[in-house]
């Protein structure tokens, strides 16, 4: 199903609240490669809950 450009451009922006906690932040850090190499203490602080 193609997107109707006129309808998409006429739509207003969607608003809402977003929140995250330490688990979400840790998953994000892991997703972007934090903790690599695993032996680097400066990188591990972004992946270990005990270092938050």
Order of alpha helices (4+ residues) and beta strands (2+ residues): alpha-alpha-alpha
